[in-house]
Amino acid sequence: MPLEDALQEIEGVRVECGSEDWDGYGAAHISGESYFESIRFLKLIPKNIPYPSMGAEPDGQITLEWYKDRRCCFSVSVGKEKLAYAGLFGQESEHGEVPFRDEIPKVILDLISRVYN
């Protein structure tokens, strides 16, 4: 998927989940910080890594997901200047939170790569 398609997908998530209670269960609207930081994240993804699927979380953050199968997947929740992540790689799991500044942190790139290796 080209960057332009990824940016259109993230815009679709913003529109679809842009109002309070978008899920019928009290979800917060997509925050401006999460939306703009997600765009910045997408633009920093190296060319050798596929673009993720995108969705929204009830707390107003955008989630980016790389999925191979139900036992091999990785997601990143994009907040203001921070990335929360979780991944399942067979019997192993990884999770944590890292600052998001000028580049995608190496730990995130390494874990995305594990989905496809």
DSSP file (Angstrom, degrees, kcal/mol; ACC not computed):
  #  RESIDUE AA STRUCTURE BP1 BP2  ACC     N-H-->O    O-->H-N    N-H-->O    O-->H-N    TCO  KAPPA ALPHA  PHI   PSI    X-CA   Y-CA   Z-CA
    1    1 A M              0   0    0      0, 0.0    50,-0.3     0, 0.0     2,-0.0   0.000 360.0 360.0 360.0 128.9    0.0    0.0    0.0
    2    2 A P    >>  -     0   0    0      0, 0.0     4,-1.9     0, 0.0     3,-0.6  -0.318 360.0-106.9 -71.3 160.4    1.4    3.4   -0.9
    3    3 A L  H 3> S+     0   0    0      1,-0.2     4,-2.7     2,-0.2     5,-0.2   0.877 118.9  59.7 -54.3 -41.0    1.7    6.2    1.7
    4    4 A E  H 3> S+     0   0    0      1,-0.2     4,-1.9     2,-0.2    -1,-0.2   0.891 105.9  47.9 -58.7 -39.9   -1.2    8.1    0.0
    5    5 A D  H <> S+     0   0    0     -3,-0.6     4,-2.4     2,-0.2    -1,-0.2   0.892 110.8  51.2 -67.5 -39.4   -3.5    5.1    0.7
    6    6 A A  H  X S+     0   0    0     -4,-1.9     4,-2.2     1,-0.2    -2,-0.2   0.903 109.8  49.9 -63.5 -40.9   -2.3    4.8    4.3
    7    7 A L  H  X S+     0   0    0     -4,-2.7     4,-1.8     2,-0.2    -1,-0.2   0.878 110.3  50.4 -66.4 -37.2   -3.0    8.5    4.8
    8    8 A Q  H  X S+     0   0    0     -4,-1.9     4,-2.2    -5,-0.2    -2,-0.2   0.901 109.5  51.6 -64.9 -40.6   -6.5    8.1    3.3
    9    9 A E  H  X S+     0   0    0     -4,-2.4     4,-2.0     1,-0.2    -2,-0.2   0.916 109.6  48.5 -63.0 -42.8   -7.2    5.2    5.6
   10   10 A I  H  X S+     0   0    0     -4,-2.2     4,-2.2     1,-0.2    -1,-0.2   0.865 109.6  53.0 -67.8 -34.1   -6.2    7.2    8.7
   11   11 A E  H  X S+     0   0    0     -4,-1.8     4,-2.4     2,-0.2    -1,-0.2   0.899 106.8  53.4 -64.6 -39.6   -8.4   10.1    7.5
   12   12 A G  H  X S+     0   0    0     -4,-2.2     4,-2.8     1,-0.2    -2,-0.2   0.897 108.0  49.6 -61.3 -40.8  -11.3    7.6    7.2
   13   13 A V  H  X S+     0   0    0     -4,-2.0     4,-2.4     2,-0.2    -1,-0.2   0.922 110.1  51.4 -62.9 -43.9  -10.7    6.5   10.8
   14   14 A R  H  < S+     0   0    0     -4,-2.2    16,-0.3     2,-0.2    -2,-0.2   0.916 114.1  43.1 -60.1 -43.6  -10.6   10.1   12.0
   15   15 A V  H >< S+     0   0    0     -4,-2.4     3,-1.2     1,-0.2    -2,-0.2   0.942 115.9  47.3 -67.9 -47.8  -13.9   10.8   10.2
   16   16 A E  H 3< S+     0   0    0     -4,-2.8     3,-0.2     1,-0.3    -2,-0.2   0.837 125.0  31.0 -63.8 -33.6  -15.6    7.6   11.3
   17   17 A C  T 3< S+     0   0    0     -4,-2.4    13,-2.1    -5,-0.2    -1,-0.3  -0.044  87.1 110.7-116.3  30.4  -14.5    8.0   15.0
   18   18 A G    <   +     0   0    0     -3,-1.2     2,-0.3    11,-0.2    11,-0.2   0.469  65.3  65.8 -88.4  -2.3  -14.5   11.8   15.2
   19   19 A S  S >  S-     0   0    0     -3,-0.2     3,-0.9    -4,-0.1    11,-0.1  -0.870  93.1 -91.6-119.6 155.6  -17.4   12.2   17.5
   20   20 A E  T 3  S+     0   0    0     -2,-0.3     8,-0.2     1,-0.2     7,-0.1  -0.274 110.2  18.3 -58.6 147.1  -17.9   11.2   21.1
   21   21 A D  T >  S+     0   0    0      6,-3.6     3,-1.4    37,-0.1    -1,-0.2   0.813  74.1 157.1  61.3  34.9  -19.5    7.8   21.6
   22   22 A W  T <  S+     0   0    0     -3,-0.9    -2,-0.1     5,-0.5    -1,-0.1   0.726  74.0  46.3 -62.9 -21.7  -18.7    6.7   18.1
   23   23 A D  T 3  S-     0   0    0     -6,-0.1    -1,-0.3    35,-0.1    -2,-0.1   0.452 112.0-115.8-100.0  -1.1  -18.9    3.1   19.2
   24   24 A G  S <  S+     0   0    0     -3,-1.4    -2,-0.1     3,-0.1    -4,-0.0   0.511 101.7  84.1  78.9   4.5  -22.2    3.3   21.1
   25   25 A Y  S    S-     0   0    0     33,-0.0    -3,-0.1     0, 0.0    -4,-0.1   0.078 116.1 -85.1-125.7  21.8  -20.4    2.5   24.4
   26   26 A G        +     0   0    0      1,-0.2    -5,-0.1    -5,-0.1    -4,-0.1   0.654  66.2 169.9  88.8  16.8  -19.0    5.9   25.4
   27   27 A A        -     0   0    0     -7,-0.1    -6,-3.6     1,-0.1    -5,-0.5  -0.282  34.2-117.0 -63.3 145.5  -15.8    6.0   23.4
   28   28 A A        -     0   0    0     30,-3.1    32,-0.4    -8,-0.2    -9,-0.1  -0.481  33.9-101.9 -76.5 152.0  -13.9    9.3   23.2
   29   29 A H        -     0   0    0    -11,-0.2   -11,-0.2    -2,-0.1     2,-0.2  -0.338  50.9 -81.2 -68.5 157.9  -13.5   10.9   19.8
   30   30 A I        -     0   0    0    -13,-2.1    31,-0.2   -16,-0.3    -1,-0.1  -0.425  53.2-125.1 -60.1 126.8  -10.1   10.6   18.0
   31   31 A S     >  -     0   0    0     29,-2.7     4,-2.3    -2,-0.2     5,-0.2  -0.452   7.2-126.8 -76.1 149.5   -7.8   13.2   19.6
   32   32 A G  H  > S+     0   0    0      1,-0.2     4,-2.6     2,-0.2     5,-0.3   0.877 110.5  55.4 -60.2 -38.2   -6.1   15.7   17.4
   33   33 A E  H  > S+     0   0    0      1,-0.2     4,-2.6     2,-0.2     5,-0.2   0.931 109.1  45.7 -61.6 -46.2   -2.7   14.7   18.9
   34   34 A S  H  > S+     0   0    0     26,-0.2     4,-2.1     2,-0.2    -1,-0.2   0.904 113.0  50.9 -65.5 -40.7   -3.2   11.1   18.1
   35   35 A Y  H  X S+     0   0    0     -4,-2.3     4,-1.8     2,-0.2    -2,-0.2   0.956 115.5  39.8 -61.0 -52.4   -4.3   11.9   14.6
   36   36 A F  H  X S+     0   0    0     -4,-2.6     4,-2.1     1,-0.2    -2,-0.2   0.868 115.7  50.9 -70.0 -36.5   -1.4   14.1   13.7
   37   37 A E  H  X S+     0   0    0     -4,-2.6     4,-2.5    -5,-0.3    -1,-0.2   0.860 108.4  53.9 -67.7 -33.8    1.2   11.9   15.5
   38   38 A S  H  X S+     0   0    0     -4,-2.1     4,-2.6    -5,-0.2    -2,-0.2   0.893 107.8  49.4 -66.0 -39.9   -0.1    8.9   13.6
   39   39 A I  H  X S+     0   0    0     -4,-1.8     4,-2.1     2,-0.2    -2,-0.2   0.926 111.3  49.4 -62.5 -44.5    0.4   10.8   10.3
   40   40 A R  H  X S+     0   0    0     -4,-2.1     4,-0.9     1,-0.2    -2,-0.2   0.910 110.4  51.1 -61.6 -42.3    3.9   11.6   11.4
   41   41 A F  H >X S+     0   0    0     -4,-2.5     3,-1.1     1,-0.2     4,-0.7   0.939 108.7  51.0 -59.6 -48.9    4.5    8.0   12.3
   42   42 A L  H >< S+     0   0    0     -4,-2.6     3,-1.0     1,-0.3    -1,-0.2   0.887 107.4  53.3 -57.7 -40.4    3.3    6.8    8.9
   43   43 A K  H 3< S+     0   0    0     -4,-2.1    -1,-0.3     1,-0.2    -2,-0.2   0.700 108.3  51.5 -69.7 -18.3    5.6    9.2    7.1
   44   44 A L  H << S+     0   0    0     -3,-1.1    -1,-0.2    -4,-0.9    60,-0.2   0.505  78.6 117.2 -95.3  -6.4    8.6    7.8    9.1
   45   45 A I  S << S-     0   0    0     -3,-1.0     6,-0.1    -4,-0.7    -3,-0.0  -0.450  71.9-116.1 -65.4 127.0    8.0    4.1    8.3
   46   46 A P    >   -     0   0    0      0, 0.0     3,-1.9     0, 0.0    -1,-0.1  -0.261  22.1-114.1 -61.5 152.3   11.0    2.8    6.3
   47   47 A K  T 3  S+     0   0    0      1,-0.3     4,-0.1    -3,-0.1    -2,-0.1   0.726 113.0  62.1 -62.7 -23.2   10.2    1.6    2.8
   48   48 A N  T 3  S+     0   0    0      2,-0.1    -1,-0.3     0, 0.0    -3,-0.0   0.465  92.8  76.4 -83.9   0.5   11.0   -2.0    3.7
   49   49 A I  S <  S-     0   0    0     -3,-1.9    64,-0.0     3,-0.0    60,-0.0  -0.944  83.9-123.9-112.9 128.3    8.1   -2.2    6.3
   50   50 A P        -     0   0    0      0, 0.0    -2,-0.1     0, 0.0    -3,-0.0  -0.296  31.5-102.6 -65.8 152.8    4.5   -2.5    5.1
   51   51 A Y        -     0   0    0    -50,-0.3     2,-0.1     1,-0.1    -9,-0.0  -0.468  42.9-118.9 -71.9 150.2    2.0    0.1    6.2
   52   52 A P        -     0   0    0      0, 0.0     2,-0.2     0, 0.0    14,-0.2  -0.281  17.9-104.4 -84.4 169.6   -0.3   -1.1    9.0
   53   53 A S  E     -A   65   0A   0     12,-3.0    12,-2.9    -2,-0.1     2,-0.4  -0.627  44.3-142.6 -79.4 154.9   -4.0   -1.5    9.3
   54   54 A M  E     +A   64   0A   0     -2,-0.2     2,-0.3    10,-0.2    10,-0.2  -0.937  29.1 150.4-129.7 148.7   -5.5    1.3   11.3
   55   55 A G  E     -A   63   0A   0      8,-2.1     8,-2.5    -2,-0.4     2,-0.3  -0.891  36.1-100.7-156.1-175.0   -8.3    1.7   13.8
   56   56 A A  E     -A   62   0A   0     -2,-0.3     6,-0.2     6,-0.2   -27,-0.0  -0.876  20.6-144.2-120.7 152.1   -9.5    3.6   16.8
   57   57 A E    >   -     0   0    0      4,-2.5     3,-2.2    -2,-0.3     4,-0.1  -0.821  29.3-112.9-111.1 154.2   -9.4    2.9   20.5
   58   58 A P  T 3  S+     0   0    0      0, 0.0   -30,-3.1     0, 0.0   -37,-0.1   0.701 113.7  63.0 -60.5 -19.2  -12.1    3.9   23.0
   59   59 A D  T 3  S-     0   0    0    -32,-0.2   -30,-0.1     2,-0.1     3,-0.1   0.410 122.6-100.1 -87.2   3.9   -9.7    6.3   24.7
   60   60 A G  S <  S+     0   0    0     -3,-2.2   -29,-2.7   -32,-0.4     2,-0.3   0.537  82.3 125.9  93.9   6.9   -9.4    8.5   21.6
   61   61 A Q        -     0   0    0    -31,-0.2    -4,-2.5    -4,-0.1     2,-0.4  -0.679  58.6-122.9 -97.2 154.6   -6.1    7.1   20.3
   62   62 A I  E     -AB  56  78A   0     16,-0.8    16,-2.7    -2,-0.3     2,-0.4  -0.765  23.7-150.3 -91.4 139.6   -5.4    5.7   16.9
   63   63 A T  E     -AB  55  77A   0     -8,-2.5    -8,-2.1    -2,-0.4     2,-0.4  -0.927   4.3-158.0-114.0 138.3   -4.0    2.2   16.8
   64   64 A L  E     -AB  54  76A   0     12,-2.9    12,-2.5    -2,-0.4     2,-0.4  -0.947  15.7-167.3-113.6 131.2   -1.7    0.8   14.0
   65   65 A E  E     -AB  53  75A   0    -12,-2.9   -12,-3.0    -2,-0.4     2,-0.5  -0.973  20.3-166.5-132.7 133.9   -1.6   -2.9   13.5
   66   66 A W  E     - B   0  74A   0      8,-3.0     8,-2.6    -2,-0.4     2,-0.4  -0.971  24.3-174.4-110.0 124.7    0.7   -5.3   11.6
   67   67 A Y  E     + B   0  73A   0     -2,-0.5     6,-0.2     6,-0.2     3,-0.1  -0.977  30.4 158.4-133.2 125.3   -1.0   -8.7   11.4
   68   68 A K  E    S-     0   0A   0      4,-2.6     2,-0.3     1,-0.6     5,-0.2   0.758  78.1 -36.4-104.4 -50.8    0.3  -12.0   10.1
   69   69 A D  E >  S- B   0  72A   0      3,-1.4     3,-2.0    46,-0.0    -1,-0.6  -0.927  74.2 -76.3-160.3-178.8   -2.1  -14.4   12.0
   70   70 A R  T 3  S+     0   0    0      1,-0.3     3,-0.2    -2,-0.3    -3,-0.0   0.676 131.0  43.9 -65.6 -15.1   -3.7  -14.6   15.4
   71   71 A R  T 3  S+     0   0    0      1,-0.2    19,-3.7    18,-0.0    -1,-0.3   0.333 114.6  51.0-106.6   3.9   -0.5  -15.7   17.0
   72   72 A C  E <  S+BC  69  89A   0     -3,-2.0    -4,-2.6    17,-0.2    -3,-1.4  -0.737  76.0 117.5-145.2  91.4    1.8  -13.2   15.2
   73   73 A C  E     -BC  67  88A   0     15,-2.1    15,-2.9    -2,-0.3     2,-0.3  -0.980  35.9-160.2-153.0 160.5    0.7   -9.6   15.4
   74   74 A F  E     -BC  66  87A   0     -8,-2.6    -8,-3.0    -2,-0.3     2,-0.3  -0.996   8.0-171.4-147.3 137.1    1.9   -6.2   16.7
   75   75 A S  E     -BC  65  86A   0     11,-3.0    11,-2.1    -2,-0.3     2,-0.4  -0.971   8.5-160.6-134.7 151.0    0.1   -3.0   17.5
   76   76 A V  E     -BC  64  85A   0    -12,-2.5   -12,-2.9    -2,-0.3     2,-0.6  -0.998   8.8-152.6-128.8 127.4    1.1    0.5   18.4
   77   77 A S  E     -BC  63  84A   0      7,-3.3     7,-2.2    -2,-0.4     2,-0.7  -0.899  18.8-144.4 -98.9 125.0   -1.3    3.0   20.1
   78   78 A V  E     +BC  62  83A   0    -16,-2.7   -16,-0.8    -2,-0.6     5,-0.2  -0.805  29.3 159.8 -99.8 117.8   -0.2    6.5   19.1
   79   79 A G  E >   - C   0  82A   0      3,-2.5     2,-0.8    -2,-0.7     3,-0.6  -0.504  55.6 -52.5-117.6-170.3   -0.6    9.2   21.8
   80   80 A K  T 3  S-     0   0    0      1,-0.3   -46,-0.1    -2,-0.2     3,-0.1  -0.586 119.1 -26.6 -72.6 108.2    0.9   12.7   22.3
   81   81 A E  T 3  S+     0   0    0     -2,-0.8    19,-1.9   -48,-0.2     2,-0.3   0.654 125.7  87.3  61.3  19.8    4.6   12.1   22.1
   82   82 A K  E <   -CD  79  99A   0     -3,-0.6    -3,-2.5    17,-0.3     2,-0.5  -0.996  58.2-153.7-147.2 153.4    4.4    8.5   23.2
   83   83 A L  E     -CD  78  98A   0     15,-3.0    15,-2.6    -2,-0.3     2,-0.4  -0.990   6.2-163.4-126.7 121.9    3.8    5.1   21.7
   84   84 A A  E     -CD  77  97A   0     -7,-2.2    -7,-3.3    -2,-0.5     2,-0.3  -0.883  21.1-174.2 -99.9 137.4    2.3    2.2   23.6
   85   85 A Y  E     +CD  76  96A   0     11,-3.0    11,-2.1    -2,-0.4     2,-0.3  -0.940  19.2 178.0-136.9 155.4    2.9   -1.2   22.0
   86   86 A A  E     +CD  75  95A   0    -11,-2.1   -11,-3.0    -2,-0.3     2,-0.3  -0.969   9.1 178.3-153.2 140.4    2.0   -4.8   22.3
   87   87 A G  E     -CD  74  94A   0      7,-2.9     7,-2.2    -2,-0.3     2,-0.5  -0.995  19.3-153.0-145.4 150.6    2.9   -7.8   20.2
   88   88 A L  E     +CD  73  93A   0    -15,-2.9   -15,-2.1    -2,-0.3     2,-0.4  -0.995  13.9 176.8-123.6 125.0    2.3  -11.5   20.1
   89   89 A F  E >   -CD  72  92A   0      3,-3.2     3,-1.8    -2,-0.5     2,-0.5  -0.767  63.6 -68.8-130.8  83.0    4.9  -13.7   18.4
   90   90 A G  T 3  S-     0   0    0    -19,-3.7    -1,-0.1    -2,-0.4     0, 0.0  -0.586 118.9 -10.9  67.6-119.0    4.0  -17.3   18.8
   91   91 A Q  T 3  S+     0   0    0     -2,-0.5     2,-0.3    -3,-0.1    -1,-0.3   0.528 125.2  83.6 -88.2  -7.8    4.4  -18.1   22.5
   92   92 A E  E <   -D   89   0A   0     -3,-1.8    -3,-3.2     2,-0.0     2,-0.3  -0.699  57.0-169.1 -99.0 148.4    6.2  -14.8   23.2
   93   93 A S  E     -D   88   0A   0     -2,-0.3     2,-0.3    -5,-0.2    -5,-0.2  -0.968   3.1-168.1-132.9 154.0    4.7  -11.5   24.0
   94   94 A E  E     +D   87   0A   0     -7,-2.2    -7,-2.9    -2,-0.3     2,-0.3  -0.988  13.4 160.8-136.7 144.0    6.1   -8.0   24.2
   95   95 A H  E     +D   86   0A   0     -2,-0.3     2,-0.3    -9,-0.3    -9,-0.2  -0.984  11.7 115.2-158.3 159.1    4.6   -4.8   25.5
   96   96 A G  E     -D   85   0A   0    -11,-2.1   -11,-3.0    -2,-0.3     2,-0.3  -0.987  47.6 -97.9 167.5-169.6    5.6   -1.4   26.7
   97   97 A E  E     +D   84   0A   0     -2,-0.3   -13,-0.2   -13,-0.3    -2,-0.0  -0.996  30.9 178.3-143.7 137.0    5.6    2.3   26.1
   98   98 A V  E     -D   83   0A   0    -15,-2.6   -15,-3.0    -2,-0.3     2,-0.1  -0.957  34.1 -99.1-136.7 154.6    8.3    4.6   24.6
   99   99 A P  E     -D   82   0A   0      0, 0.0     2,-0.5     0, 0.0   -17,-0.3  -0.415  28.8-145.3 -68.8 150.7    8.6    8.3   23.8
  100  100 A F        +     0   0    0    -19,-1.9     4,-0.1    -2,-0.1   -59,-0.0  -0.954  40.5 136.9-121.4 110.3    8.0    9.3   20.2
  101  101 A R  S    S-     0   0    0      2,-0.7    -1,-0.1    -2,-0.5   -20,-0.1   0.477  72.1 -19.4-117.5-103.1   10.2   12.2   19.1
  102  102 A D  S    S+     0   0    0      1,-0.1     2,-0.3     2,-0.0    -2,-0.0   0.582 123.4  18.6 -94.5 -11.4   12.0   12.6   15.8
  103  103 A E  S    S-     0   0    0    -58,-0.0    -2,-0.7     0, 0.0    -1,-0.1  -0.967  89.4 -85.6-151.5 164.2   12.0    9.0   14.6
  104  104 A I        -     0   0    0     -2,-0.3    -4,-0.1   -60,-0.2     5,-0.1  -0.634  58.4-108.5 -73.0 126.3   10.3    5.7   15.2
  105  105 A P    >>  -     0   0    0      0, 0.0     4,-1.9     0, 0.0     3,-0.7  -0.228  20.0-122.0 -59.0 145.4   12.1    4.0   18.1
  106  106 A K  H 3> S+     0   0    0      1,-0.3     4,-3.0     2,-0.2     5,-0.2   0.855 110.5  59.9 -56.8 -39.7   14.3    1.0   17.2
  107  107 A V  H 3> S+     0   0    0      1,-0.2     4,-1.9     2,-0.2    -1,-0.3   0.886 106.6  47.6 -58.6 -38.4   12.4   -1.3   19.6
  108  108 A I  H <> S+     0   0    0     -3,-0.7     4,-2.4     2,-0.2    -2,-0.2   0.941 112.7  47.5 -67.9 -47.8    9.2   -0.6   17.6
  109  109 A L  H  X S+     0   0    0     -4,-1.9     4,-2.2     1,-0.2    -2,-0.2   0.897 111.9  51.0 -61.6 -40.1   10.8   -1.2   14.2
  110  110 A D  H  X S+     0   0    0     -4,-3.0     4,-1.3     1,-0.2    -1,-0.2   0.903 111.4  47.4 -64.5 -40.4   12.4   -4.4   15.5
  111  111 A L  H  X S+     0   0    0     -4,-1.9     4,-0.8    -5,-0.2    -2,-0.2   0.868 109.6  52.4 -71.7 -36.0    9.1   -5.7   16.7
  112  112 A I  H >X S+     0   0    0     -4,-2.4     3,-1.2     1,-0.2     4,-0.7   0.935 107.9  53.2 -60.7 -44.5    7.3   -4.8   13.5
  113  113 A S  H >X S+     0   0    0     -4,-2.2     3,-0.8     1,-0.3     4,-0.8   0.824  98.3  64.5 -60.7 -32.1    9.9   -6.7   11.6
  114  114 A R  H 3< S+     0   0    0     -4,-1.3     3,-0.4     1,-0.2    -1,-0.3   0.803  92.8  63.0 -62.6 -27.8    9.3   -9.8   13.8
  115  115 A V  H << S+     0   0    0     -3,-1.2    -1,-0.2    -4,-0.8    -2,-0.2   0.865 111.7  36.1 -62.6 -34.7    5.8  -10.0   12.4
  116  116 A Y  H <<        0   0    0     -3,-0.8    -1,-0.2    -4,-0.7    -2,-0.2   0.448 360.0 360.0-102.5  -1.9    7.2  -10.7    8.9
  117  117 A N     <        0   0    0     -4,-0.8    -1,-0.2    -3,-0.4    -2,-0.1   0.409 360.0 360.0 -99.6 360.0   10.3  -12.8    9.8
